[in-house]
Amino acid sequence: MAICFANIDVEFNLEQKVRLKRWINTVAQLHGRKVGNISYGFCSDTHIIEANMQYLQHDYFTDIITFDYSEGNIISGDLLISLDTVRSNAVQFNSDFTTELHRVMIHGVLHLLGFKDSTDNEQVEMRKREDEALNLLSMIS
């Protein structure tokens, strides 16, 4: 099991990494799954739109792209996060950058767990799950 963080313009110290790994593992366990290999890559809007077009044929900005390699009970994937969009979202949603970054990070994990956000109802459910996970993070040391 490994959760990796490729840092570009964002730094996690060892204590933060351990806490985030504990959190992600707990969220997976609460949904009856285990964590395999999850890699986070942090990038710019320019990079994420290129990846969105290349891999998904989507010509728009996004905060995260989730590449799901999960098998059976084990969740695995590469999560590409645009820090530019996270910053914009934080302003738009009247949140701080760190909280919004954590929301987007767990959003990708929720996709690996099978949650979708294509329809209005799915988006409501996703937001509920994100909020539950963020509340859980506040209790993890």
Number of C-alpha atoms within 10 A of each C-alpha: 11 11 20 13 16 14 12 12 9 12 11 12 7 9 10 12 15 13 14 20 17 16 21 21 18 19 24 20 12 11 12 11 17 21 24 17 16 25 16 19 18 20 21 17 18 11 14 24 21 16 17 18 13 11 11 11 11 13 12 11 18 17 24 23 22 18 17 18 14 18 10 7 14 17 23 23 21 20 23 25 25 24 24 17 20 25 17 15 18 16 13 9 9 10 14 13 16 13 13 22 22 16 19 22 21 21 26 26 26 23 19 26 22 12 16 15 15 9 9 9 11 13 14 12 15 19 15 12 18 21 15 12 21 18 11 13 18 9 8 11 11
